[in-house]
Amino acid sequence: MSKNIGIIGCGWLGLPLAKSLKEHGHAVYGTTTAADKIALLQDSGIVPFQVRLSEGGISGNIHDFLLNAEVLIINVPPKLRGATTENYVAKMRHLYTALKTSAIKKVIFISSTSVYGAAQGTLTEDTLPQPTTEAGKQILASENIFRSDSELNTTIIRFGGLIGPNRHPVYQLSGRKDLTNGDQHINLIHLNDCIRVIRSVLKKDLWDQVFNAVYPYHPTKRDYYTAEALKRGLVPPNFLDKNTEKIDKIIKSNHFNVKNYLFHTSIIS
C-alpha cells in the first residue's frame, strides 16, 4: 500500500479525506486554491500547496506538490452549473501534462454517476456511459485522459449524489411545489462512505478499475425526501402525481460488492 498521497482539491470531500488518510498513517500532500486555507491544512498535518487549475494552465508549485507523492487523488469537480461554464477537460489535460513529468504512476480519479446520463434501468460498472449534460460529457472525457495512458494505473470512482455534514438535497427541496420525477429512484452516498471507499482502493491496491459508489438503498424521490423533511421538521416537497420523464435508473456498485466492501453510513438520517 502506498504511503505518500497527493490530493488535488481539499474541499468538502478532499479535506476530511486528507485528515482520514493522515490518521491511517499516510503522509498527505494537499492543494487548495485559497491562501487562507494553507494554515488549516498545516494544522491538520497535511503538507499544503496553493495550486490553481484553469483552462489556461496551472498556477502554483505543482512540481513540488507532485514530487513526493506515490498516488495522486484527483478531486476537482467541474464548474458547469447555472451560468458558470468552463473547459474542464482542458484543466485536466494541463494536470495530466504536469503529472507526466513526475514519478507518480497511480491515480484515483473522483468521477460521478452523471456519466451514465440517459441510460435507464439497473446500471453497473459494465454499463456503457451515455452522458447527456455538459458536465457528464466533460467528466467522461477527463476520465479517459488518464485511463488511456497505459503507463498509469488509474482507478475511476463514480460517486452518486453526495450527502453529509451541511449537505443534503432536502434543504433545497423543502416546501417546493409541483416537482417532477417523484417516482424516480435515488442514488446517493454519504461522505463517510466516500472516504472509506477511497481508503479501500488504496489499502487493497485496486488499480486499473472502475467503481460505482452508491449506497444500496433506492426508494423513490417522493418517499425519501418526504421522510427526510419530516424528520428535520421541514415542509416536505410536493411532487406531481405522474412522472413527467421516463428516465429512471438504479445504480449498483457491483465491482465493490465483489471486493466485499460493505457500505457503512446510511443515507437515512
BAFI-3210 file (N, C-alpha, C; in Angstrom, 3 decimals, decimal comma, padded with zeros to 6 digits):
// residues 269
n [1|2|3|4|5|6|7|8|9|10|11|12|13|14|15|16|17|18|19|20|21|22|23|24|25|26|27|28|29|30|31|32|33|34|35|36|37|38|39|40|41|42|43|44|45|46|47|48|49|50|51|52|53|54|55|56|57|58|59|60|61|62|63|64|65|66|67|68|69|70|71|72|73|74|75|76|77|78|79|80|81|82|83|84|85|86|87|88|89|90|91|92|93|94|95|96|97|98|99|100|101|102|103|104|105|106|107|108|109|110|111|112|113|114|115|116|117|118|119|120|121|122|123|124|125|126|127|128|129|130|131|132|133|134|135|136|137|138|139|140|141|142|143|144|145|146|147|148|149|150|151|152|153|154|155|156|157|158|159|160|161|162|163|164|165|166|167|168|169|170|171|172|173|174|175|176|177|178|179|180|181|182|183|184|185|186|187|188|189|190|191|192|193|194|195|196|197|198|199|200|201|202|203|204|205|206|207|208|209|210|211|212|213|214|215|216|217|218|219|220|221|222|223|224|225|226|227|228|229|230|231|232|233|234|235|236|237|238|239|240|241|242|243|244|245|246|247|248|249|250|251|252|253|254|255|256|257|258|259|260|261|262|263|264|265|266|267|268|269]
n.u [000,850|000,573|002,225|002,586|000,508|-001,006|-003,393|-005,400|-007,294|-008,668|-011,349|-014,794|-015,035|-012,318|-010,736|-011,639|-011,059|-008,265|-007,523|-008,397|-006,794|-004,330|-004,622|-004,596|-002,000|-000,742|001,438|000,396|-000,176|-001,617|-003,708|-004,952|-006,969|-007,172|-005,546|-006,005|-006,592|-004,315|-003,067|-004,978|-004,763|-002,123|-002,353|-003,745|-001,946|-001,297|000,649|000,745|-000,172|-000,601|-002,395|-003,723|-005,890|-006,616|-008,262|-006,301|-003,899|-001,687|-001,331|000,936|002,987|003,109|004,935|006,577|004,564|003,795|006,096|006,841|004,778|003,230|000,823|-001,770|-004,660|-007,344|-009,516|-011,447|-014,189|-016,182|-016,982|-019,797|-022,427|-025,546|-025,051|-022,386|-019,568|-016,964|-013,933|-013,485|-012,157|-009,854|-008,534|-007,978|-006,275|-004,032|-003,287|-002,701|-000,469|001,385|001,506|002,765|005,382|006,272|007,063|004,873|002,685|000,252|-003,162|-006,124|-009,173|-011,688|-014,913|-018,227|-021,567|-023,045|-022,080|-023,477|-025,797|-028,451|-028,922|-030,920|-032,732|-031,293|-028,074|-024,654|-021,074|-020,388|-022,066|-022,522|-021,436|-023,544|-023,479|-025,481|-025,567|-023,539|-021,610|-021,439|-020,486|-017,970|-016,720|-016,554|-014,880|-012,606|-012,005|-011,066|-008,710|-006,784|-007,182|-006,540|-003,827|-001,387|000,762|-000,006|-001,609|-004,752|-007,577|-011,026|-013,513|-016,858|-018,979|-022,241|-024,943|-023,839|-024,009|-023,928|-022,317|-023,805|-024,781|-027,327|-029,828|-032,495|-032,858|-032,835|-035,025|-037,205|-040,511|-040,979|-043,052|-044,987|-042,990|-041,196|-040,801|-041,020|-041,237|-038,883|-035,859|-033,572|-030,013|-027,618|-024,812|-023,034|-020,723|-018,905|-018,760|-017,710|-015,079|-014,229|-014,420|-012,424|-010,182|-010,257|-009,634|-006,962|-005,832|-006,247|-005,014|-006,422|-006,259|-006,505|-009,245|-012,839|-015,198|-018,510|-019,913|-022,325|-024,857|-026,593|-029,543|-032,586|-035,080|-038,011|-037,770|-039,911|-040,797|-038,450|-037,487|-039,687|-039,862|-037,338|-037,563|-039,640|-038,446|-036,666|-038,198|-039,045|-040,896|-042,326|-041,331|-043,418|-044,512|-045,522|-048,198|-047,633|-044,864|-043,025|-040,978|-039,507|-037,104|-035,306|-033,222|-031,339|-028,440|-025,891|-023,279|-021,547|-018,878|-017,560|-018,969|-018,051|-015,515|-016,029|-016,773|-018,451|-021,000|-021,092|-022,166|-025,415|-027,741|-029,962|-031,104]
n.v [-001,201|002,172|004,914|007,703|010,263|012,365|014,934|016,539|019,213|020,057|020,244|020,049|017,237|016,517|017,569|016,328|013,733|013,858|014,286|011,864|009,990|010,780|010,109|007,387|006,742|007,686|009,879|013,012|015,175|018,172|020,222|023,565|026,249|028,539|030,977|031,401|028,915|027,500|027,420|025,949|023,412|022,815|022,737|020,424|018,507|018,134|018,508|021,547|023,087|025,843|025,754|026,282|025,152|025,896|026,701|027,819|026,931|025,981|027,434|028,037|025,881|023,202|021,252|020,650|019,789|017,367|015,953|014,205|012,431|009,217|008,326|009,946|011,646|012,813|015,272|017,211|018,799|019,656|023,035|023,746|024,461|026,215|029,552|029,347|028,373|026,263|024,982|022,051|019,766|020,787|021,758|019,350|018,203|019,846|019,188|016,486|016,675|017,860|015,841|013,808|014,578|013,806|011,173|009,694|006,969|005,968|006,650|008,013|008,861|011,003|010,697|010,853|009,571|010,815|010,423|008,375|009,366|009,250|006,572|003,800|001,885|-000,820|-000,064|-000,837|-001,015|-002,015|-000,934|000,991|004,290|007,123|010,097|013,030|015,646|018,648|018,658|015,898|014,896|016,138|015,188|012,422|012,469|013,448|011,424|009,562|010,681|010,000|007,244|006,202|006,159|003,875|003,693|004,576|003,587|003,759|004,301|004,693|006,305|006,496|008,469|008,569|010,889|013,278|013,344|014,626|016,209|019,351|019,196|018,270|017,353|017,730|020,125|022,075|021,297|021,406|022,425|023,131|023,231|021,174|019,500|017,526|014,080|012,438|009,714|008,642|006,903|007,238|007,798|007,853|008,764|008,780|011,107|009,875|007,249|007,732|008,427|006,045|004,274|005,237|004,856|002,081|001,351|002,188|000,633|-002,017|-002,051|-001,602|-001,218|000,219|000,011|000,463|001,875|002,067|004,011|003,917|004,145|001,210|001,555|002,434|004,131|005,874|009,281|010,799|009,388|009,259|011,960|013,152|011,771|012,432|015,194|015,463|014,312|016,271|018,360|019,940|021,432|019,134|018,453|018,920|016,649|016,144|013,995|012,255|010,817|012,871|012,394|009,629|008,563|006,629|005,285|002,815|002,654|000,401|-000,889|-003,003|-003,931|-003,199|-004,750|-007,268|-007,051|-007,300|-005,024|-003,217|-000,950|001,744|004,097|005,071|006,547|007,411|009,652]
n.w [000,000|-000,893|000,673|000,547|-000,286|-002,646|-002,847|-005,038|-004,571|-001,793|-000,527|000,330|000,283|-000,068|002,075|004,615|003,755|003,432|006,113|007,233|005,889|006,835|009,533|009,260|008,809|006,509|004,658|003,701|001,025|000,091|-002,012|-002,276|-003,451|-002,071|-000,193|002,525|003,515|003,824|006,362|007,752|006,561|007,272|010,085|010,306|009,806|007,184|004,280|002,774|-000,380|-002,484|-005,235|-008,422|-010,883|-014,241|-017,359|-018,885|-017,840|-015,124|-011,995|-009,338|-007,237|-008,671|-009,336|-007,041|-005,368|-006,572|-006,311|-004,129|-003,874|-004,134|-005,020|-006,790|-006,017|-007,696|-007,219|-008,268|-008,975|-011,871|-012,829|-013,831|-013,556|-013,745|-014,804|-014,985|-016,758|-017,937|-019,381|-018,522|-019,337|-020,540|-018,278|-016,968|-018,820|-018,618|-016,019|-016,374|-018,081|-016,327|-014,419|-015,848|-015,831|-013,425|-011,030|-010,417|-010,700|-010,072|-009,972|-008,651|-009,824|-009,084|-009,926|-011,359|-011,200|-013,079|-015,580|-016,728|-017,701|-019,898|-019,711|-018,690|-016,166|-014,287|-013,489|-013,866|-013,325|-015,747|-017,558|-020,467|-020,535|-021,125|-021,312|-020,938|-020,072|-020,098|-018,091|-017,446|-019,897|-020,097|-017,806|-018,352|-020,619|-019,378|-017,534|-019,390|-020,320|-018,437|-018,094|-020,577|-020,758|-020,774|-019,111|-016,679|-013,675|-013,334|-011,398|-011,468|-009,650|-009,434|-007,944|-006,453|-005,798|-003,470|000,042|003,403|006,246|006,583|004,037|002,130|-000,120|000,659|002,005|000,041|-001,390|000,298|000,871|-001,761|-004,692|-006,944|-008,059|-010,415|-011,476|-009,200|-008,892|-009,618|-008,708|-005,952|-005,875|-003,882|-001,741|001,327|002,778|004,593|003,631|001,104|001,757|002,978|000,839|-000,901|000,728|000,818|-001,813|-001,871|000,225|-000,623|-003,037|-005,530|-008,579|-011,915|-012,435|-012,549|-010,447|-009,304|-006,753|-004,656|-002,238|-001,200|-001,269|-002,477|-002,529|-003,852|-005,004|-004,070|-001,761|-000,210|000,155|001,312|003,767|004,873|005,123|007,016|009,279|009,949|010,659|008,574|005,830|003,701|000,300|-002,583|-004,929|-008,311|-009,384|-011,483|-013,218|-015,203|-016,901|-018,565|-017,866|-015,626|-013,124|-011,353|-009,657|-009,313|-007,223|-008,227|-008,638|-006,308|-004,529|-005,201|-004,177|-001,555|-000,143|002,343|002,727|005,001|006,327|006,649|004,342|005,431|007,719]
ca.u [000,000|001,346|002,175|002,586|-000,679|-001,286|-004,819|-005,717|-008,625|-009,002|-012,592|-015,800|-014,615|-010,869|-010,127|-011,827|-010,326|-006,856|-007,385|-008,563|-005,599|-003,268|-004,873|-004,307|-000,578|-000,200|001,889|-000,580|000,101|-002,910|-003,765|-006,099|-006,839|-007,334|-004,393|-006,382|-006,753|-002,999|-002,861|-005,899|-004,162|-000,942|-002,793|-004,279|-000,845|-001,230|001,619|-000,143|000,297|-001,623|-002,333|-004,993|-006,010|-007,512|-008,210|-005,063|-002,701|-001,641|-000,563|001,370|004,120|002,604|006,074|006,933|003,420|003,804|007,430|006,986|003,581|003,207|-000,514|-002,460|-006,121|-007,856|-010,825|-011,751|-015,444|-016,315|-017,845|-020,604|-023,843|-026,087|-024,421|-020,946|-019,057|-015,517|-013,429|-012,944|-011,238|-008,578|-007,894|-007,455|-005,126|-002,886|-002,872|-002,086|000,867|002,240|001,660|003,697|006,759|006,560|007,250|003,607|002,123|-001,052|-004,103|-007,553|-009,931|-013,025|-015,845|-019,631|-022,503|-023,676|-021,594|-024,421|-026,754|-029,781|-029,067|-032,044|-032,792|-030,250|-026,792|-023,460|-019,838|-020,287|-022,987|-021,874|-021,843|-024,213|-023,724|-026,328|-025,247|-022,183|-020,725|-021,234|-019,640|-016,599|-016,157|-016,194|-013,696|-011,476|-011,648|-010,345|-007,357|-005,900|-007,359|-005,963|-002,370|-001,039|001,815|-000,639|-002,600|-005,815|-008,867|-012,107|-014,596|-018,028|-019,852|-023,602|-025,156|-023,110|-024,652|-023,079|-022,448|-024,183|-025,059|-028,392|-030,775|-033,820|-032,947|-033,184|-036,316|-038,266|-041,531|-041,169|-044,309|-045,121|-041,732|-041,380|-039,970|-041,063|-041,165|-037,515|-035,174|-032,392|-028,704|-026,850|-023,759|-022,623|-019,306|-018,107|-018,514|-016,780|-013,726|-013,900|-014,234|-011,098|-009,206|-010,293|-008,861|-005,551|-005,416|-006,294|-004,342|-007,421|-005,881|-006,982|-010,623|-013,906|-016,136|-019,625|-020,009|-023,686|-025,427|-027,562|-030,917|-033,060|-036,505|-038,311|-037,522|-041,096|-040,797|-037,236|-037,373|-040,786|-039,463|-036,197|-038,045|-040,408|-037,509|-035,958|-039,169|-039,167|-042,063|-041,936|-041,557|-044,611|-044,234|-046,672|-048,584|-047,078|-043,508|-043,080|-039,911|-039,439|-035,777|-035,128|-032,101|-030,798|-027,017|-025,352|-021,824|-021,242|-017,454|-017,212|-019,557|-017,126|-014,373|-016,532|-016,916|-019,755|-021,262|-021,059|-023,021|-026,706|-028,211|-031,168|-030,623]
ca.v [000,000|003,408|005,712|009,142|010,537|013,749|015,183|017,787|019,674|019,760|020,930|019,369|015,840|016,353|017,867|015,202|012,592|014,054|014,055|010,442|009,296|011,113|009,307|005,988|006,536|008,192|011,254|013,578|016,471|018,635|021,528|024,442|027,473|029,683|031,212|031,337|027,523|026,890|027,160|024,882|022,155|022,593|022,357|019,061|017,614|017,966|019,405|022,325|023,787|026,654|025,420|026,537|024,672|026,687|026,331|028,340|026,322|025,726|028,388|027,446|024,962|021,862|020,324|020,194|019,045|016,017|015,377|013,135|011,587|007,948|008,239|011,229|011,611|013,995|015,556|018,556|018,745|020,725|024,170|023,835|024,621|027,562|030,371|029,116|027,411|026,176|023,839|021,154|018,848|021,491|021,760|018,017|017,966|020,531|018,382|015,277|017,041|018,024|014,521|013,006|014,984|013,277|009,716|009,085|006,004|005,533|007,773|007,823|009,981|011,086|010,966|010,990|008,720|011,612|009,964|007,410|010,174|008,785|005,124|003,511|000,576|-001,109|000,235|-001,283|-000,513|-002,535|-000,172|001,989|005,658|007,914|011,395|013,970|017,002|019,086|018,190|014,471|014,671|016,551|014,276|011,180|012,743|013,622|010,067|008,869|011,242|009,241|005,809|005,798|006,099|002,539|003,797|004,940|002,695|004,702|003,790|005,681|006,109|007,294|008,638|009,057|012,196|013,353|013,940|014,603|017,407|020,599|018,964|017,316|017,975|018,001|021,522|022,858|020,837|021,630|023,408|023,398|022,692|020,640|018,941|016,392|012,877|011,904|008,260|008,208|006,377|008,000|007,151|008,757|008,191|009,677|011,492|008,871|006,123|008,198|008,333|004,639|003,673|005,629|004,145|000,679|001,243|002,301|-000,487|-003,286|-001,884|-001,879|-000,296|-000,015|-000,440|001,462|001,534|002,900|004,070|004,381|003,384|000,250|001,802|003,243|004,492|006,945|010,632|011,228|008,764|009,562|013,363|013,426|011,248|013,187|016,520|015,339|014,046|017,510|019,408|020,786|021,205|018,209|018,912|018,381|016,105|015,847|012,591|011,433|011,054|013,547|011,838|008,168|008,143|006,246|004,349|002,387|002,426|-000,625|-000,914|-004,431|-004,243|-003,118|-005,905|-008,373|-006,845|-007,449|-003,741|-003,014|000,454|001,936|005,171|005,099|007,833|007,736|010,398]
ca.w [000,000|-000,993|001,897|000,283|-001,091|-003,026|-003,131|-005,737|-004,197|-000,393|-000,198|001,151|000,367|-000,028|003,375|005,550|003,226|003,783|007,551|007,487|005,408|007,789|010,733|008,944|008,628|005,248|004,510|002,777|000,411|-000,387|-002,649|-002,119|-004,245|-001,169|000,687|003,933|003,933|003,995|007,790|008,129|006,139|008,115|011,425|010,225|009,490|005,731|003,649|001,901|-001,570|-003,134|-006,653|-009,109|-012,255|-015,076|-018,771|-019,458|-017,281|-013,684|-011,203|-008,086|-007,323|-008,928|-009,402|-005,692|-004,848|-007,123|-006,186|-003,139|-003,817|-004,870|-005,589|-006,935|-005,990|-008,404|-006,633|-008,767|-009,733|-012,875|-012,502|-015,044|-013,221|-013,919|-015,836|-014,936|-017,727|-018,023|-020,131|-017,512|-019,999|-020,700|-016,957|-016,699|-019,707|-018,007|-014,875|-016,919|-018,557|-015,144|-013,814|-016,632|-015,514|-012,099|-010,961|-009,996|-011,643|-009,598|-009,955|-008,367|-010,397|-008,492|-011,008|-010,990|-011,933|-014,142|-016,890|-017,291|-018,452|-020,263|-019,525|-017,803|-015,559|-013,312|-014,121|-013,168|-013,906|-017,112|-018,405|-021,317|-020,194|-022,166|-020,680|-021,672|-019,635|-020,416|-017,021|-017,629|-021,074|-019,823|-016,812|-019,024|-021,431|-018,461|-017,108|-020,448|-020,429|-017,552|-018,324|-021,862|-020,641|-020,278|-018,100|-015,417|-013,081|-012,983|-010,933|-011,526|-008,677|-009,818|-006,789|-006,621|-005,178|-002,201|001,209|004,588|007,083|005,913|002,615|001,870|-001,063|001,228|002,411|-001,147|-001,902|001,278|000,582|-003,191|-005,213|-008,306|-008,551|-011,319|-011,339|-007,842|-008,900|-009,891|-007,536|-005,536|-005,939|-003,037|-000,906|002,401|002,811|005,310|002,738|000,063|002,319|003,183|-000,482|-001,386|001,552|000,428|-003,058|-001,512|001,077|-001,350|-004,336|-006,566|-009,652|-013,282|-012,340|-012,452|-009,381|-008,877|-005,298|-004,358|-001,132|-001,744|-000,815|-003,602|-002,550|-004,799|-004,507|-003,317|-000,441|000,542|000,565|002,247|005,081|005,386|005,517|008,257|010,371|010,272|010,943|007,392|004,985|002,637|-001,070|-003,232|-006,255|-009,148|-009,273|-012,549|-013,678|-016,499|-017,736|-018,491|-017,431|-014,234|-013,021|-010,063|-009,913|-008,429|-007,035|-008,336|-008,503|-004,890|-003,865|-005,440|-003,286|-000,178|000,544|002,982|002,978|006,447|006,815|005,953|003,827|006,211|008,882]
c.u [000,875|001,152|002,048|001,490|-000,786|-002,759|-004,955|-007,143|-009,029|-010,206|-013,499|-015,473|-013,119|-010,242|-010,388|-011,160|-008,856|-006,616|-007,475|-007,334|-004,414|-003,408|-004,545|-002,861|000,033|000,414|001,028|-000,149|-001,198|-002,847|-005,054|-005,879|-006,830|-006,151|-004,763|-006,651|-005,413|-002,767|-003,755|-005,331|-002,958|-001,337|-003,336|-003,187|-000,678|-000,206|000,878|000,573|-000,870|-001,461|-003,705|-004,914|-006,967|-007,396|-006,886|-003,802|-002,820|-000,795|-000,246|002,422|003,651|003,739|006,422|005,792|003,464|005,072|007,481|005,808|003,765|001,874|-001,083|-003,961|-006,631|-009,297|-011,212|-013,042|-015,511|-017,260|-018,694|-022,092|-024,287|-025,407|-022,914|-020,550|-017,543|-015,161|-012,715|-011,909|-009,872|-007,825|-007,259|-006,274|-003,877|-002,361|-002,169|-000,659|001,838|002,523|002,722|005,153|007,195|006,764|005,970|003,063|000,734|-001,962|-005,481|-008,271|-011,344|-013,996|-017,274|-020,483|-023,265|-023,197|-022,556|-025,588|-028,107|-029,957|-030,142|-031,959|-031,736|-028,897|-025,653|-022,236|-019,644|-021,232|-022,218|-022,346|-022,466|-024,506|-024,551|-026,058|-023,815|-021,195|-020,414|-020,307|-018,187|-015,938|-015,718|-014,945|-012,451|-011,043|-010,700|-008,948|-006,381|-005,987|-006,654|-004,447|-001,987|000,058|001,274|-001,591|-003,716|-007,081|-009,863|-013,143|-015,730|-018,997|-021,254|-023,727|-024,573|-023,963|-023,705|-023,274|-022,721|-024,452|-026,108|-029,420|-032,104|-033,960|-033,308|-034,576|-037,477|-039,218|-041,773|-042,395|-044,132|-043,789|-042,018|-040,513|-039,918|-040,965|-039,791|-036,849|-033,907|-031,131|-027,716|-025,745|-023,335|-021,120|-018,445|-017,783|-017,605|-015,338|-013,316|-013,676|-012,834|-010,008|-009,127|-009,499|-007,366|-005,059|-005,304|-005,610|-005,269|-007,223|-006,420|-008,398|-011,570|-014,883|-017,267|-019,644|-021,324|-024,241|-026,549|-028,962|-031,500|-034,571|-036,750|-037,980|-038,683|-041,053|-039,612|-037,225|-038,535|-040,388|-038,328|-036,607|-038,773|-039,496|-036,832|-036,907|-039,341|-040,473|-041,649|-042,138|-042,796|-044,246|-045,548|-046,948|-047,919|-045,642|-043,568|-041,991|-039,852|-038,120|-035,777|-034,013|-031,824|-029,353|-026,461|-023,818|-021,336|-019,768|-016,988|-017,804|-018,659|-015,932|-014,771|-016,567|-018,336|-019,940|-021,573|-022,110|-024,303|-027,013|-029,526|-030,709|-031,288]
c.v [001,237|004,266|007,208|009,482|012,032|013,895|016,540|018,173|019,259|020,594|020,077|017,891|015,721|016,590|016,761|013,924|012,684|013,786|012,572|009,655|009,553|010,258|007,830|005,787|007,001|009,583|011,873|014,969|016,946|019,997|022,256|025,650|028,709|029,812|031,049|029,908|026,818|026,509|026,027|023,518|021,813|022,105|020,930|018,053|017,321|018,958|020,211|022,955|024,596|026,480|025,669|025,992|025,574|026,202|026,739|027,699|026,115|026,807|027,751|026,375|023,510|020,836|019,779|019,415|017,588|015,242|014,147|012,164|010,312|007,752|009,652|010,980|012,914|014,218|016,987|018,486|019,880|021,816|024,478|023,960|026,066|028,294|030,142|028,048|027,406|024,993|022,931|020,209|019,500|021,535|020,411|017,677|018,648|019,723|017,114|015,560|017,197|016,680|013,697|013,430|014,460|011,765|008,981|008,164|005,525|006,740|007,275|009,063|009,943|011,580|010,979|010,031|009,506|011,168|008,964|008,098|009,534|007,279|004,847|002,103|000,408|-000,985|-000,260|-000,659|-000,989|-001,823|000,875|003,388|006,371|009,301|012,314|015,415|017,361|018,608|016,716|014,171|015,024|015,661|012,973|011,367|012,879|012,289|009,431|009,428|010,383|007,736|005,336|005,706|004,761|002,566|004,192|003,835|003,574|003,969|004,938|005,330|007,062|007,345|009,036|010,443|012,228|014,001|013,812|015,869|018,660|020,419|017,869|017,997|018,368|019,469|022,432|022,505|021,159|022,751|023,684|022,646|022,138|020,175|017,716|015,216|012,322|010,399|007,732|007,772|007,177|007,133|008,048|008,007|009,235|009,926|010,422|007,678|006,508|008,014|006,875|003,903|003,986|004,922|002,671|000,443|001,266|001,068|-001,792|-003,223|-002,249|-000,913|-000,746|-000,568|000,759|000,982|002,558|002,881|004,753|003,515|002,480|000,376|002,819|003,467|005,563|008,298|011,107|010,681|009,223|011,006|013,797|012,981|012,060|014,591|016,452|015,083|015,325|018,650|020,381|020,493|020,268|018,831|018,243|017,929|015,896|014,352|011,701|011,822|011,696|013,066|010,338|007,687|007,804|005,205|004,007|001,978|001,488|-000,537|-002,360|-004,748|-004,130|-004,280|-007,129|-008,277|-006,889|-006,127|-003,632|-001,532|000,654|002,927|005,260|006,499|008,231|008,417|009,898]
c.w [000,000|000,251|001,648|-000,730|-001,381|-003,375|-003,797|-005,366|-002,799|000,042|000,661|001,336|000,626|001,330|004,398|005,063|003,615|005,267|007,885|007,050|006,336|009,044|010,513|008,489|007,331|005,438|003,413|002,338|-000,222|-001,030|-002,289|-003,009|-003,357|-000,220|002,149|004,412|004,150|005,460|008,272|007,754|007,014|009,500|011,466|009,875|008,015|005,174|002,581|000,700|-002,136|-004,639|-007,258|-010,536|-013,017|-016,516|-019,400|-018,917|-015,785|-013,025|-009,857|-008,330|-007,482|-008,924|-008,027|-005,049|-005,302|-006,784|-005,290|-003,088|-004,643|-005,590|-005,686|-006,929|-006,587|-007,971|-006,988|-009,577|-010,749|-012,404|-013,729|-014,751|-013,410|-015,063|-015,910|-015,953|-017,682|-018,898|-019,141|-018,117|-020,184|-019,377|-016,656|-017,609|-019,169|-016,820|-015,342|-017,407|-017,396|-014,484|-014,530|-016,436|-014,149|-012,174|-010,585|-011,090|-011,243|-009,413|-009,547|-008,878|-009,828|-009,558|-010,470|-011,805|-012,998|-015,523|-017,522|-017,992|-018,639|-020,117|-018,476|-017,237|-014,494|-013,988|-013,243|-013,827|-015,345|-018,075|-019,199|-020,920|-021,400|-021,597|-021,571|-021,276|-020,030|-019,360|-017,192|-018,794|-020,790|-018,769|-017,475|-019,888|-020,558|-017,862|-018,123|-020,683|-019,642|-017,809|-019,587|-021,836|-019,996|-019,230|-016,730|-014,967|-012,525|-012,574|-010,892|-010,469|-009,036|-008,641|-007,225|-006,005|-003,776|-001,113|002,395|005,383|006,240|004,423|002,470|000,971|-000,447|001,635|001,229|-001,672|-000,968|000,846|-000,886|-003,700|-006,627|-008,886|-009,417|-010,888|-009,910|-007,779|-009,315|-008,587|-007,230|-005,661|-005,203|-002,300|000,119|002,337|003,483|004,426|001,581|000,529|002,478|001,866|-001,011|-000,588|001,172|-000,854|-002,754|-000,757|000,299|-002,710|-005,489|-007,736|-011,006|-013,281|-012,316|-011,390|-009,333|-007,359|-004,935|-003,243|-001,639|-001,159|-001,783|-003,559|-003,608|-004,165|-003,638|-001,890|000,401|001,039|001,455|003,650|005,689|005,829|006,864|009,455|010,858|010,636|009,797|006,659|003,859|001,258|-001,641|-004,645|-007,011|-009,122|-010,313|-012,858|-015,059|-017,439|-017,519|-017,900|-015,945|-014,176|-011,564|-010,324|-008,848|-008,372|-007,094|-008,110|-007,055|-004,113|-004,020|-004,492|-001,815|000,585|001,105|003,262|004,466|006,938|006,000|005,451|004,493|007,489|010,157]
res [m|s|k|n|i|g|i|i|g|c|g|w|l|g|l|p|l|a|k|s|l|k|e|h|g|h|a|v|y|g|t|t|t|a|a|d|k|i|a|l|l|q|d|s|g|i|v|p|f|q|v|r|l|s|e|g|g|i|s|g|n|i|h|d|f|l|l|n|a|e|v|l|i|i|n|v|p|p|k|l|r|g|a|t|t|e|n|y|v|a|k|m|r|h|l|y|t|a|l|k|t|s|a|i|k|k|v|i|f|i|s|s|t|s|v|y|g|a|a|q|g|t|l|t|e|d|t|l|p|q|p|t|t|e|a|g|k|q|i|l|a|s|e|n|i|f|r|s|d|s|e|l|n|t|t|i|i|r|f|g|g|l|i|g|p|n|r|h|p|v|y|q|l|s|g|r|k|d|l|t|n|g|d|q|h|i|n|l|i|h|l|n|d|c|i|r|v|i|r|s|v|l|k|k|d|l|w|d|q|v|f|n|a|v|y|p|y|h|p|t|k|r|d|y|y|t|a|e|a|l|k|r|g|l|v|p|p|n|f|l|d|k|n|t|e|k|i|d|k|i|i|k|s|n|h|f|n|v|k|n|y|l|f|h|t|s|i|i|s]
***
